[in-house]
Amino acid sequence: MLDDSRPIFIQIAELIEGDIVAGTLLEEAQAPSTNELAAFYRINPATAAKGINKLVDEGILYKKRGIGMFVATGARTRLLERRREEFYQDYIQPLTREAAKLGISAEVLTEMISRSSAEPVLTERSAGR
């Protein structure tokens, strides 16, 4: 769902990107229209169009005249590459800097990550929230 903390058009673009990354919206498939997005999220169609146009500018979507917007070939790969780089910058770099401050070696950090990935993931629902 949309929140007020960030521009709505950015959130619309991110929602579409998320569907592409998840495989819900496949390459060469038709993307939701501006009017569909506006009606579903109860936003101004111009705001929805701004989110879609952002993805067009990035080469993630393209327009078929008179038909609508479609997911570009290679869009998922480009999005995955970008998100992996963002993940590296946002999580891995700060993690390794903090590990170095604490004197945690790369080997121990790797073991900690392996141990963590073997543990069950708690969701809000499973945690009783």
Secondary structure, DSSP 4 states (H G I P E B T S, - for coil): ---TTS-HHHHHHHHHHHHHHHTSS-TTSBPPPHHHHHHHHT--HHHHHHHHHHHHHTTSEEEETTTEEEEPTTHHHHHHHHHHHHHIIIIIHHHHHHHHHTT--HHHHHHHHHHHHHSPPPPTTTTT-
